[in-house]
Amino acid sequence: MSQSLIERLQQFRVIPVIQIDHPEDAEPLAKALVENGLPVAEVTFRTQAAREAIARMRQAYPQMCIGAGTVLNAQQVDSAKQAGAEFVVAPGLNPNTVKYCQSINMPIVPGVNNPSQIEQGLELGLTFMKFFPAEASGGVAMVKALLAPYVNVSLMPTGGVNEANVDDYLSIERVICCGGTWMVSPALIKQKNWQEIGRLVAEVVSKTA
């Protein structure tokens, strides 16, 4: 992953992790993010709508930093890239997927939660990885313990990160940013409650500035 992309993610501090069921929700959701100061999204491939949602966001807001999440194989990498994703995020570390991304210059942030996986990532030339699932894997204490011996590694904790604990994660040196869903919950998206999403996004921006 390029240093410039890492620096962009570091500026955002919190990356909204989005699960979209209906592509038509993509533009108003992106609007709520952009207008409230958080022009970044990780759209997960957990739903059939992901590819089209990314494409619609990219078309409506070309300046947004858009990634694809829950990317499990090369086929999904291609789909994400064609839709306009700038990077992909995976729940685990699959060397085949990592190598494929590297072969087509697609930045990837694979998920790790123990020393062996971090060393596997380092072996593949990666220094920026996702710590997932963060809270279930030991939370803040585990992040600190993992970063101590690996001085060149930086992490993006995701999974169980919320408004109550996000500051604890972000205060750790070499935690670049955190992935979170609380400001873009599936329930709020389903309700098309863009006003509340916008309010929560603005709250995140002011809190982590």
Backbone as a chain_set.jsonl record, in Angstrom:
{"seq": "MSQSLIERLQQFRVIPVIQIDHPEDAEPLAKALVENGLPVAEVTFRTQAAREAIARMRQAYPQMCIGAGTVLNAQQVDSAKQAGAEFVVAPGLNPNTVKYCQSINMPIVPGVNNPSQIEQGLELGLTFMKFFPAEASGGVAMVKALLAPYVNVSLMPTGGVNEANVDDYLSIERVICCGGTWMVSPALIKQKNWQEIGRLVAEVVSKTA", "coords": {"N": [[0.841, -1.193, 0.0], [0.521, 2.214, -0.842], [2.329, 4.966, 0.564], [1.05, 7.394, 0.425], [-1.68, 6.758, 0.29], [-2.034, 5.518, 2.764], [-1.543, 7.729, 4.377], [-3.74, 9.307, 3.71], [-5.844, 7.749, 4.751], [-5.132, 7.9, 7.39], [-5.639, 10.549, 7.956], [-8.423, 10.575, 7.905], [-9.08, 9.048, 10.107], [-11.359, 7.551, 11.17], [-12.905, 4.936, 9.468], [-15.813, 4.485, 7.763], [-17.529, 1.493, 7.763], [-19.422, -0.141, 5.53], [-22.472, -1.737, 4.86], [-24.422, -2.413, 2.254], [-27.615, -3.02, 1.033], [-29.25, -2.236, -1.022], [-28.574, -0.78, -4.076], [-29.449, 1.807, -4.74], [-29.289, 3.244, -2.428], [-26.748, 4.118, -2.217], [-25.829, 6.656, -3.236], [-27.204, 8.738, -1.627], [-26.176, 8.012, 0.848], [-23.412, 8.327, 0.514], [-23.438, 11.071, 0.113], [-24.217, 11.98, 2.654], [-21.925, 11.283, 4.077], [-19.857, 12.75, 2.771], [-20.759, 15.453, 2.967], [-20.676, 15.843, 5.656], [-18.08, 15.766, 6.405], [-16.536, 13.408, 6.194], [-15.303, 11.934, 3.822], [-15.041, 9.114, 2.958], [-15.167, 5.564, 2.52], [-15.682, 2.122, 3.272], [-16.946, -0.298, 1.497], [-18.616, -3.206, 2.0], [-18.291, -6.488, 0.619], [-20.299, -8.171, 1.396], [-22.832, -8.203, 0.495], [-24.961, -8.507, -2.423], [-25.204, -6.097, -3.63], [-22.9, -4.622, -3.468], [-20.872, -4.096, -5.485], [-22.18, -2.446, -7.398], [-22.945, -0.389, -5.72], [-20.484, 0.751, -4.983], [-19.661, 1.665, -7.497], [-21.655, 3.576, -8.016], [-21.236, 5.403, -5.937], [-18.666, 6.256, -6.606], [-19.122, 7.495, -9.054], [-20.88, 9.557, -8.351], [-19.452, 10.977, -6.411], [-16.516, 11.662, -7.141], [-14.238, 12.418, -5.775], [-14.152, 11.034, -3.427], [-12.661, 8.735, -1.092], [-12.675, 5.473, -1.658], [-13.071, 2.167, -0.663], [-13.171, -1.445, -0.94], [-14.643, -3.875, 1.107], [-14.401, -7.019, 2.966], [-13.292, -8.678, 1.035], [-12.569, -11.587, -0.615], [-11.328, -13.084, -2.619], [-9.627, -13.307, -5.864], [-11.433, -12.766, -7.907], [-13.346, -11.102, -6.705], [-11.677, -8.986, -6.122], [-11.1, -8.022, -8.7], [-13.677, -7.244, -9.444], [-14.188, -5.224, -7.57], [-12.201, -3.379, -8.268], [-12.914, -2.71, -10.902], [-15.292, -1.427, -10.365], [-14.452, 0.88, -9.201], [-13.112, 1.014, -6.778], [-10.469, 2.025, -4.608], [-8.867, 0.636, -2.934], [-8.626, -2.557, -1.256], [-10.043, -4.493, 1.416], [-9.581, -7.203, 3.603], [-10.986, -9.873, 5.596], [-9.254, -11.767, 6.604], [-5.875, -13.099, 6.191], [-5.028, -14.012, 3.194], [-2.65, -15.441, 1.301], [-2.741, -15.854, -1.491], [-4.67, -14.039, -2.435], [-3.492, -11.638, -1.604], [-1.105, -11.649, -3.123], [-2.194, -11.57, -5.67], [-3.439, -9.061, -5.658], [-1.152, -7.484, -5.419], [0.007, -8.015, -7.862], [-1.573, -6.617, -9.645], [-1.368, -4.081, -8.795], [-3.161, -3.247, -6.77], [-3.951, -1.862, -3.776], [-4.009, -3.634, -0.695], [-5.49, -4.405, 2.439], [-5.072, -6.738, 4.606], [-6.667, -8.883, 7.077], [-5.475, -9.502, 10.379], [-4.723, -11.146, 13.503], [-2.861, -12.136, 15.226], [0.621, -12.91, 16.174], [1.84, -14.709, 14.304], [0.368, -14.377, 11.946], [0.897, -11.699, 11.404], [3.629, -11.884, 10.859], [3.515, -13.429, 8.573], [2.297, -11.583, 6.897], [4.31, -9.605, 6.827], [6.268, -11.057, 5.504], [5.167, -11.082, 3.005], [5.572, -8.547, 2.259], [4.021, -6.616, 3.423], [3.141, -3.917, 5.566], [1.099, -2.537, 6.674], [-1.805, -3.448, 8.183], [-5.041, -4.918, 8.887], [-6.452, -5.109, 12.083], [-8.335, -7.592, 13.191], [-11.002, -9.739, 14.353], [-11.35, -6.864, 16.223], [-12.204, -6.202, 19.039], [-13.021, -8.75, 19.946], [-10.656, -10.084, 19.757], [-9.008, -9.297, 21.771], [-8.769, -6.586, 21.975], [-7.719, -3.236, 22.83], [-5.489, -3.788, 24.506], [-4.366, -6.03, 23.263], [-3.68, -4.969, 20.763], [-1.635, -3.18, 21.488], [0.202, -5.025, 22.506], [0.806, -6.543, 20.236], [1.925, -4.64, 18.501], [4.279, -3.947, 19.77], [6.627, -5.773, 19.36], [6.892, -5.573, 16.625], [8.119, -3.251, 14.978], [7.833, -1.885, 12.588], [5.285, -2.15, 11.771], [1.923, -1.106, 11.19], [-1.507, -0.633, 12.191], [-5.055, -1.178, 11.506], [-7.566, -1.259, 13.479], [-10.61, -3.057, 13.547], [-13.96, -4.075, 14.053], [-16.119, -4.369, 16.477], [-15.32, -1.915, 17.31], [-16.311, 1.195, 18.547], [-18.194, 4.236, 19.398], [-17.59, 4.507, 22.061], [-15.111, 3.333, 22.549], [-13.343, 4.07, 20.547], [-11.525, 6.212, 20.758], [-9.623, 5.183, 22.498], [-8.34, 3.271, 20.953], [-7.356, 4.884, 18.829], [-5.529, 6.439, 20.133], [-3.255, 4.997, 20.339], [0.052, 4.663, 19.292], [0.9, 4.2, 15.904], [-1.503, 3.073, 15.251], [-3.3, 3.562, 12.574], [-5.874, 4.186, 11.661], [-9.349, 3.498, 12.371], [-11.807, 1.009, 11.636], [-15.32, 1.31, 11.465], [-18.818, 0.785, 12.23], [-20.876, 2.06, 13.508], [-21.839, 4.632, 12.882], [-22.946, 4.299, 10.465], [-24.922, 2.324, 10.472], [-26.512, -0.782, 9.465], [-29.245, -0.726, 10.086], [-29.929, 2.027, 10.164], [-29.38, 2.688, 7.522], [-31.224, 1.094, 6.206], [-33.539, 2.299, 7.058], [-33.293, 4.585, 5.674], [-32.336, 6.862, 6.906], [-30.84, 9.404, 6.49], [-30.291, 11.825, 7.635], [-29.802, 11.31, 10.372], [-27.595, 9.644, 10.099], [-25.82, 11.482, 8.98], [-25.595, 13.249, 11.152], [-24.344, 11.613, 13.074], [-21.974, 11.054, 11.747], [-20.817, 13.61, 11.582], [-20.402, 13.983, 14.277], [-18.507, 12.006, 14.821], [-16.365, 13.036, 13.3], [-15.816, 15.491, 14.608], [-15.126, 14.539, 17.087], [-12.828, 13.009, 16.713], [-11.023, 14.683, 15.592]], "CA": [[0.0, 0.0, 0.0], [1.333, 3.418, -0.962], [2.365, 5.831, 1.747], [0.07, 8.471, 0.255], [-3.001, 6.234, 0.651], [-2.016, 5.341, 4.223], [-1.655, 9.064, 4.969], [-5.138, 9.73, 3.533], [-6.655, 7.015, 5.731], [-4.766, 8.418, 8.712], [-6.331, 11.832, 8.115], [-9.838, 10.324, 8.19], [-9.12, 8.476, 11.455], [-12.381, 6.504, 11.247], [-13.38, 4.52, 8.151], [-17.134, 3.879, 7.85], [-17.64, 0.173, 7.128], [-20.805, -0.029, 5.067], [-23.15, -2.878, 4.254], [-25.548, -1.866, 1.484], [-28.469, -4.032, 0.406], [-29.903, -1.673, -2.208], [-27.647, 0.164, -4.709], [-29.954, 3.182, -4.781], [-28.934, 3.919, -1.172], [-25.327, 4.484, -2.244], [-25.593, 8.099, -3.404], [-27.539, 9.538, -0.445], [-25.257, 7.67, 1.936], [-22.158, 9.018, 0.206], [-23.704, 12.501, 0.328], [-24.178, 12.207, 4.105], [-20.523, 11.19, 4.497], [-19.081, 13.859, 2.21], [-21.202, 16.757, 3.475], [-20.391, 15.952, 7.1], [-16.641, 15.806, 6.639], [-15.861, 12.105, 6.208], [-15.466, 11.435, 2.454], [-14.349, 7.826, 2.841], [-16.07, 4.442, 2.773], [-15.311, 0.739, 2.95], [-18.208, -0.967, 1.167], [-18.309, -4.63, 2.135], [-18.818, -7.414, -0.378], [-21.196, -9.134, 2.049], [-24.128, -8.182, -0.191], [-24.918, -8.496, -3.888], [-25.259, -4.709, -4.104], [-21.633, -3.932, -3.185], [-20.168, -3.601, -6.673], [-22.914, -1.31, -7.962], [-22.902, 0.7, -4.733], [-19.176, 1.397, -5.13], [-19.676, 2.372, -8.78], [-22.521, 4.757, -7.886], [-20.533, 6.37, -5.081], [-17.536, 6.787, -7.37], [-19.639, 8.398, -10.079], [-21.487, 10.732, -7.72], [-18.444, 11.721, -5.637], [-15.214, 11.163, -7.619], [-13.158, 12.757, -4.836], [-14.201, 10.164, -2.246], [-11.735, 7.606, -0.952], [-13.597, 4.339, -1.558], [-12.479, 0.835, -0.663], [-14.089, -2.585, -0.878], [-14.335, -4.717, 2.254], [-14.762, -8.445, 2.933], [-12.844, -9.199, -0.264], [-12.058, -12.925, -0.285], [-10.641, -13.772, -3.72], [-9.21, -12.481, -7.0], [-12.625, -12.354, -8.66], [-13.905, -9.937, -6.02], [-10.708, -7.899, -6.307], [-11.359, -7.474, -10.039], [-14.984, -6.593, -9.404], [-14.024, -3.988, -6.798], [-11.377, -2.445, -9.051], [-13.72, -2.245, -12.032], [-16.332, -0.54, -9.845], [-13.843, 2.144, -8.807], [-12.475, 0.974, -5.458], [-9.04, 2.38, -4.597], [-8.16, -0.349, -2.121], [-9.499, -3.609, -0.754], [-9.809, -4.926, 2.791], [-9.987, -8.601, 3.763], [-11.111, -10.253, 7.008], [-8.081, -12.566, 6.966], [-4.697, -12.948, 5.329], [-4.924, -15.072, 2.189], [-1.502, -15.087, 0.478], [-3.097, -15.81, -2.915], [-5.352, -12.771, -2.695], [-2.494, -10.579, -1.45], [-0.205, -11.675, -4.292], [-2.95, -11.126, -6.839], [-3.555, -7.603, -5.542], [0.159, -6.902, -5.709], [0.288, -8.169, -9.295], [-2.331, -5.621, -10.415], [-1.192, -2.795, -8.096], [-4.337, -2.895, -5.972], [-3.592, -1.905, -2.358], [-4.84, -4.523, 0.118], [-5.297, -4.396, 3.893], [-5.609, -8.009, 5.09], [-6.923, -8.974, 8.508], [-4.593, -10.338, 11.21], [-4.971, -10.939, 14.94], [-1.835, -12.789, 16.049], [1.974, -12.683, 15.67], [2.16, -15.52, 13.125], [-0.234, -13.749, 10.771], [1.657, -10.477, 11.119], [4.883, -12.27, 10.21], [3.159, -13.837, 7.22], [2.102, -10.34, 6.165], [5.631, -9.001, 6.603], [6.933, -11.878, 4.485], [4.574, -10.692, 1.718], [5.912, -7.152, 2.005], [2.986, -5.733, 3.971], [3.407, -3.34, 6.89], [-0.164, -1.974, 7.163], [-2.77, -4.54, 8.213], [-6.25, -4.716, 9.69], [-6.555, -5.962, 13.277], [-9.74, -8.017, 13.13], [-11.978, -8.801, 14.92], [-10.568, -6.158, 17.243], [-12.616, -6.401, 20.434], [-13.045, -10.185, 20.249], [-9.279, -10.602, 19.748], [-8.213, -8.761, 22.877], [-8.931, -5.137, 22.032], [-6.612, -2.286, 22.939], [-4.32, -4.452, 25.109], [-3.765, -6.894, 22.247], [-3.047, -4.099, 19.755], [-0.365, -2.712, 22.052], [1.102, -6.175, 22.621], [1.239, -6.937, 18.89], [2.767, -3.612, 17.876], [5.559, -3.805, 20.478], [7.782, -6.402, 18.726], [6.923, -5.328, 15.171], [8.255, -1.794, 15.015], [7.5, -1.296, 11.292], [3.897, -2.488, 11.447], [0.832, -0.251, 11.666], [-2.748, -1.41, 12.169], [-6.387, -0.589, 11.418], [-8.505, -2.086, 14.239], [-11.989, -3.092, 13.055], [-14.723, -5.158, 14.671], [-16.395, -4.023, 17.868], [-14.9, -0.536, 17.595], [-17.506, 2.039, 18.613], [-17.955, 5.597, 19.9], [-17.101, 4.452, 23.442], [-13.708, 2.878, 22.656], [-12.522, 4.445, 19.392], [-10.414, 7.073, 21.183], [-8.592, 4.338, 23.114], [-7.563, 2.684, 19.849], [-6.671, 5.919, 18.047], [-4.443, 7.033, 20.924], [-2.081, 4.112, 20.259], [0.96, 4.979, 18.193], [0.873, 3.261, 14.77], [-2.868, 2.775, 14.819], [-3.494, 4.564, 11.516], [-7.292, 4.535, 11.645], [-10.199, 2.387, 12.807], [-13.024, 0.773, 10.88], [-16.474, 1.281, 12.357], [-20.131, 0.734, 11.587], [-21.941, 2.637, 14.327], [-22.431, 5.832, 12.276], [-23.578, 3.888, 9.193], [-25.461, 0.997, 10.789], [-27.478, -1.307, 8.501], [-30.601, -0.312, 10.454], [-30.13, 3.41, 9.726], [-29.404, 2.674, 6.053], [-32.509, 0.488, 5.831], [-34.566, 3.331, 7.318], [-32.931, 5.755, 4.851], [-32.257, 7.975, 7.849], [-29.588, 10.07, 6.118], [-30.069, 12.933, 8.569], [-29.156, 10.768, 11.571], [-26.25, 9.207, 9.69], [-25.019, 12.706, 8.866], [-25.323, 13.759, 12.503], [-23.373, 10.721, 13.704], [-20.707, 11.242, 11.026], [-20.269, 14.895, 12.044], [-19.972, 13.749, 15.653], [-17.235, 11.267, 14.718], [-15.331, 13.941, 12.775], [-15.435, 16.445, 15.641], [-14.552, 13.82, 18.224], [-11.511, 12.437, 16.393], [-10.195, 15.709, 14.93]], "C": [[0.876, 1.243, 0.0], [1.243, 4.257, 0.313], [1.306, 6.919, 1.646], [-1.339, 8.007, 0.634], [-3.101, 6.026, 2.156], [-2.205, 6.702, 4.909], [-3.082, 9.611, 4.826], [-6.031, 9.06, 4.578], [-6.38, 7.531, 7.141], [-5.457, 9.755, 8.987], [-7.8, 11.623, 8.479], [-10.046, 9.801, 9.61], [-10.132, 7.349, 11.619], [-12.906, 6.217, 9.842], [-14.759, 3.879, 8.314], [-17.179, 2.565, 7.067], [-19.119, -0.06, 6.82], [-21.301, -1.312, 4.426], [-24.41, -2.356, 3.574], [-26.321, -2.997, 0.814], [-29.083, -3.549, -0.901], [-29.004, -0.598, -2.825], [-28.127, 1.609, -4.698], [-29.68, 3.958, -3.481], [-27.514, 4.478, -1.202], [-25.11, 5.992, -2.315], [-25.996, 8.921, -2.191], [-26.641, 9.241, 0.76], [-23.924, 8.371, 1.741], [-22.293, 10.514, 0.461], [-23.62, 12.834, 1.822], [-22.748, 12.174, 4.637], [-19.739, 12.425, 4.056], [-19.456, 15.183, 2.862], [-20.935, 16.943, 4.966], [-18.926, 15.715, 7.433], [-15.904, 14.488, 6.677], [-16.013, 11.427, 4.835], [-14.701, 10.135, 2.195], [-15.338, 6.714, 3.173], [-15.379, 3.122, 2.452], [-16.63, -0.006, 2.754], [-17.958, -2.469, 1.129], [-18.998, -5.472, 1.066], [-19.673, -8.511, 0.276], [-22.554, -9.185, 1.356], [-23.922, -8.126, -1.701], [-24.823, -7.075, -4.444], [-23.913, -3.994, -4.048], [-20.994, -3.314, -4.423], [-20.858, -2.366, -7.239], [-22.906, -0.117, -7.022], [-21.59, 1.47, -4.847], [-19.162, 2.234, -6.409], [-20.509, 3.655, -8.689], [-21.874, 5.834, -7.014], [-19.409, 7.054, -5.852], [-18.004, 7.801, -8.408], [-20.169, 9.69, -9.454], [-20.46, 11.615, -7.014], [-17.044, 11.217, -5.993], [-14.076, 11.39, -6.634], [-13.122, 11.847, -3.621], [-13.102, 9.111, -2.27], [-12.602, 6.372, -0.68], [-12.835, 3.021, -1.653], [-13.564, -0.223, -0.654], [-13.672, -3.473, 0.277], [-14.825, -6.148, 2.071], [-14.453, -9.049, 1.567], [-12.083, -10.5, -0.02], [-11.254, -13.598, -1.389], [-10.347, -12.806, -4.865], [-10.401, -11.963, -7.799], [-13.256, -11.112, -8.035], [-12.968, -8.735, -6.113], [-10.956, -7.218, -7.648], [-12.659, -6.684, -10.061], [-14.894, -5.247, -8.696], [-13.259, -2.938, -7.604], [-12.175, -1.854, -10.204], [-14.787, -1.252, -11.581], [-15.779, 0.814, -9.417], [-13.242, 2.178, -7.42], [-10.984, 1.276, -5.574], [-8.199, 1.379, -3.812], [-9.147, -1.422, -1.714], [-9.065, -4.008, 0.651], [-10.332, -6.351, 2.919], [-10.103, -8.936, 5.244], [-9.915, -11.051, 7.511], [-6.941, -12.329, 6.0], [-4.585, -14.17, 4.421], [-3.777, -14.709, 1.249], [-1.834, -14.998, -1.018], [-3.763, -14.487, -3.279], [-4.378, -11.609, -2.604], [-1.602, -10.503, -2.68], [-0.924, -11.212, -5.549], [-3.092, -9.607, -6.822], [-2.237, -6.917, -5.902], [0.469, -6.957, -7.205], [-0.457, -7.153, -10.154], [-2.287, -4.24, -9.743], [-2.463, -2.318, -7.397], [-3.96, -2.978, -4.495], [-4.552, -2.803, -1.583], [-4.466, -4.397, 1.587], [-5.895, -5.692, 4.424], [-5.785, -8.006, 6.606], [-5.962, -9.929, 9.201], [-5.011, -10.16, 12.671], [-3.995, -11.71, 15.823], [-0.451, -12.615, 15.411], [2.295, -13.467, 14.395], [1.592, -14.897, 11.853], [0.479, -12.457, 10.406], [2.959, -10.823, 10.408], [4.648, -12.766, 8.791], [2.948, -12.596, 6.338], [3.418, -9.655, 5.845], [6.394, -9.736, 5.507], [6.436, -11.525, 3.079], [4.822, -9.22, 1.397], [4.908, -6.152, 2.54], [3.41, -5.185, 5.327], [2.162, -2.687, 7.488], [-1.241, -3.049, 7.044], [-3.963, -4.181, 9.088], [-6.192, -5.649, 10.901], [-8.022, -6.32, 13.435], [-9.909, -9.449, 13.634], [-11.414, -8.167, 16.194], [-10.975, -6.476, 18.681], [-12.576, -7.876, 20.828], [-11.643, -10.779, 20.337], [-8.401, -10.003, 20.833], [-8.178, -7.251, 22.956], [-7.639, -4.339, 22.119], [-5.351, -2.948, 23.486], [-3.6, -5.325, 24.086], [-3.075, -6.078, 21.153], [-1.679, -3.637, 20.256], [0.655, -3.846, 22.117], [1.642, -6.589, 21.26], [2.187, -5.914, 18.267], [4.159, -3.546, 18.5], [6.74, -4.481, 19.757], [7.931, -6.096, 17.235], [6.938, -3.822, 14.926], [7.91, -1.128, 13.685], [6.044, -1.513, 10.901], [2.945, -1.412, 11.975], [-0.488, -0.976, 11.408], [-3.995, -0.54, 12.001], [-7.344, -1.5, 12.192], [-9.938, -1.939, 13.71], [-12.69, -4.275, 13.718], [-14.942, -4.895, 16.144], [-15.905, -2.645, 18.265], [-16.151, 0.337, 17.55], [-17.166, 3.39, 19.227], [-17.369, 5.593, 21.306], [-15.616, 4.095, 23.531], [-12.795, 3.36, 21.537], [-11.328, 5.315, 19.789], [-9.275, 6.263, 21.799], [-7.712, 3.701, 22.044], [-6.725, 3.748, 19.135], [-5.521, 6.573, 18.808], [-3.161, 6.203, 20.877], [-1.232, 4.502, 19.057], [0.948, 3.835, 17.171], [-0.489, 2.596, 14.557], [-3.23, 3.899, 13.851], [-4.918, 5.103, 11.528], [-8.055, 3.32, 12.169], [-11.374, 2.242, 11.841], [-14.188, 0.679, 11.836], [-17.779, 1.309, 11.593], [-21.188, 1.57, 12.305], [-22.586, 3.869, 13.68], [-23.135, 5.522, 10.948], [-24.222, 2.507, 9.37], [-26.45, 0.538, 9.723], [-28.911, -0.868, 8.797], [-30.886, 1.108, 9.967], [-30.202, 3.497, 8.203], [-30.745, 2.141, 5.567], [-33.648, 1.499, 5.998], [-34.393, 4.564, 6.43], [-32.867, 7.02, 5.704], [-30.931, 8.722, 7.647], [-29.261, 11.211, 7.075], [-29.351, 12.443, 9.836], [-27.755, 10.263, 11.256], [-25.33, 10.418, 9.587], [-24.642, 13.268, 10.223], [-24.24, 12.934, 13.195], [-21.992, 10.87, 13.065], [-20.037, 12.536, 11.496], [-19.722, 14.77, 13.462], [-18.629, 13.021, 15.677], [-16.1, 12.199, 14.302], [-14.862, 14.907, 13.858], [-14.726, 15.763, 16.811], [-13.122, 13.36, 17.953], [-10.575, 13.445, 15.722], [-8.915, 15.975, 15.727]], "O": [[1.853, 1.324, 0.745], [0.239, 4.255, 1.024], [0.729, 7.325, 2.655], [-2.104, 8.765, 1.229], [-4.132, 6.322, 2.759], [-2.933, 6.812, 5.895], [-3.574, 10.3, 5.72], [-6.864, 9.71, 5.208], [-7.28, 7.59, 7.979], [-5.816, 10.05, 10.127], [-8.364, 12.387, 9.262], [-11.068, 10.08, 10.238], [-9.793, 6.294, 12.155], [-13.3, 7.13, 9.117], [-14.868, 2.826, 8.943], [-16.903, 2.531, 5.868], [-19.95, -0.162, 7.721], [-20.64, -1.895, 3.567], [-25.347, -1.912, 4.237], [-25.743, -3.828, 0.113], [-29.399, -4.349, -1.781], [-28.699, 0.396, -2.165], [-27.316, 2.535, -4.653], [-29.823, 5.18, -3.442], [-27.123, 5.229, -0.308], [-24.314, 6.547, -1.558], [-25.2, 9.747, -1.744], [-26.382, 10.118, 1.584], [-23.369, 8.94, 2.681], [-21.367, 11.15, 0.966], [-23.029, 13.842, 2.207], [-22.396, 12.938, 5.536], [-19.05, 13.059, 4.856], [-18.581, 15.95, 3.265], [-20.966, 18.064, 5.475], [-18.569, 15.49, 8.589], [-14.765, 14.432, 7.139], [-16.762, 10.459, 4.701], [-13.83, 10.072, 1.327], [-16.233, 6.892, 3.999], [-14.605, 3.016, 1.5], [-17.337, -0.306, 3.716], [-17.171, -2.948, 0.312], [-20.13, -5.202, 0.668], [-19.755, -9.63, -0.229], [-23.34, -10.101, 1.596], [-22.856, -7.751, -2.188], [-24.411, -6.874, -5.586], [-23.796, -2.868, -4.533], [-20.618, -2.142, -4.412], [-20.209, -1.361, -7.527], [-22.866, 1.031, -7.465], [-21.585, 2.701, -4.811], [-18.704, 3.376, -6.403], [-20.117, 4.694, -9.22], [-21.956, 7.024, -7.317], [-19.224, 8.267, -5.763], [-17.366, 8.833, -8.616], [-19.931, 10.781, -9.971], [-20.576, 12.841, -7.014], [-16.451, 10.441, -5.243], [-13.08, 10.666, -6.641], [-12.158, 11.881, -2.857], [-12.673, 8.659, -3.332], [-13.188, 6.243, 0.395], [-12.065, 2.789, -2.586], [-14.731, 0.067, -0.393], [-12.493, -3.796, 0.423], [-15.569, -6.447, 1.137], [-15.238, -9.821, 1.018], [-11.079, -10.517, 0.692], [-10.565, -14.585, -1.13], [-10.76, -11.647, -4.842], [-10.371, -10.842, -8.307], [-13.652, -10.185, -8.741], [-13.424, -7.593, -6.177], [-11.016, -5.992, -7.728], [-12.729, -5.594, -10.628], [-15.451, -4.252, -9.16], [-13.624, -1.762, -7.619], [-12.123, -0.65, -10.456], [-15.146, -0.341, -12.326], [-16.527, 1.782, -9.282], [-12.894, 3.249, -6.924], [-10.321, 0.84, -6.516], [-6.986, 1.284, -3.997], [-10.359, -1.231, -1.81], [-7.899, -3.882, 1.026], [-11.402, -6.671, 2.403], [-9.398, -8.35, 6.065], [-9.596, -11.02, 8.7], [-7.02, -11.481, 5.111], [-4.106, -15.225, 4.836], [-3.905, -13.764, 0.47], [-1.275, -14.163, -1.729], [-3.453, -13.89, -4.309], [-4.422, -10.694, -3.426], [-1.369, -9.42, -3.217], [-0.335, -10.54, -6.396], [-2.892, -8.946, -7.841], [-2.218, -5.901, -6.598], [1.113, -6.059, -7.746], [-0.029, -6.854, -11.269], [-3.067, -3.349, -10.081], [-2.795, -1.133, -7.43], [-3.673, -4.069, -4.004], [-5.764, -2.743, -1.786], [-3.291, -4.295, 1.94], [-7.099, -5.754, 4.671], [-5.142, -7.238, 7.322], [-5.665, -11.012, 8.696], [-5.588, -9.134, 13.031], [-4.25, -11.92, 17.009], [-0.349, -12.221, 14.25], [2.956, -12.94, 13.5], [2.247, -14.888, 10.811], [0.646, -12.152, 9.225], [3.354, -10.138, 9.464], [5.478, -12.552, 7.907], [3.369, -12.567, 5.182], [3.623, -9.18, 4.728], [7.078, -9.121, 4.689], [7.169, -11.646, 2.098], [4.34, -8.709, 0.386], [4.929, -4.98, 2.165], [3.974, -5.913, 6.145], [2.155, -2.323, 8.663], [-1.555, -3.506, 5.944], [-3.904, -3.269, 9.913], [-5.915, -6.84, 10.759], [-8.849, -5.472, 13.768], [-9.052, -10.294, 13.374], [-11.046, -8.874, 17.132], [-10.157, -6.972, 19.456], [-12.141, -8.21, 21.93], [-11.454, -11.847, 20.919], [-7.183, -10.181, 20.818], [-7.62, -6.69, 23.899], [-6.611, -4.718, 21.558], [-4.256, -2.695, 22.983], [-2.37, -5.357, 24.047], [-2.007, -6.457, 20.675], [-0.689, -3.699, 19.528], [1.833, -3.647, 21.817], [2.813, -6.949, 21.144], [3.142, -6.283, 17.583], [5.115, -3.137, 17.841], [7.766, -3.832, 19.554], [8.989, -6.338, 16.654], [5.897, -3.205, 14.697], [7.711, 0.086, 13.652], [5.62, -1.103, 9.82], [3.139, -0.879, 13.067], [-0.578, -1.825, 10.521], [-3.994, 0.653, 12.305], [-7.887, -2.437, 11.607], [-10.408, -0.829, 13.461], [-12.096, -5.335, 13.918], [-14.067, -5.161, 16.968], [-16.05, -2.241, 19.419], [-16.955, 0.231, 16.624], [-16.008, 3.667, 19.541], [-16.723, 6.56, 21.71], [-14.935, 4.502, 24.472], [-11.594, 3.091, 21.567], [-10.243, 5.174, 19.225], [-8.104, 6.61, 21.644], [-6.495, 3.602, 22.204], [-5.541, 3.544, 18.87], [-4.643, 7.188, 18.205], [-2.107, 6.656, 21.324], [-1.739, 4.652, 17.945], [0.981, 2.659, 17.534], [-0.607, 1.659, 13.767], [-3.439, 5.041, 14.259], [-5.144, 6.308, 11.42], [-7.479, 2.254, 12.383], [-11.87, 3.228, 11.297], [-14.085, 0.055, 12.892], [-17.846, 1.788, 10.462], [-22.28, 1.772, 11.774], [-23.768, 4.126, 13.909], [-23.826, 6.371, 10.384], [-24.078, 1.633, 8.515], [-27.153, 1.361, 9.136], [-29.702, -0.661, 7.876], [-31.957, 1.372, 9.42], [-30.982, 4.277, 7.655], [-31.33, 2.677, 4.626], [-34.582, 1.55, 5.198], [-35.23, 5.467, 6.431], [-33.286, 8.098, 5.282], [-30.037, 8.686, 8.492], [-28.092, 11.526, 7.299], [-28.41, 13.081, 10.31], [-26.834, 10.435, 12.054], [-24.193, 10.38, 10.056], [-23.512, 13.711, 10.429], [-23.334, 13.483, 13.823], [-20.971, 10.818, 13.75], [-18.838, 12.556, 11.773], [-18.707, 15.377, 13.803], [-17.732, 13.368, 16.445], [-15.012, 12.16, 14.875], [-13.662, 15.126, 14.018], [-13.841, 16.342, 17.44], [-12.298, 13.325, 18.867], [-9.462, 13.095, 15.329], [-8.099, 16.804, 15.325]]}, "num_chains": 1, "name": "protein.A"}
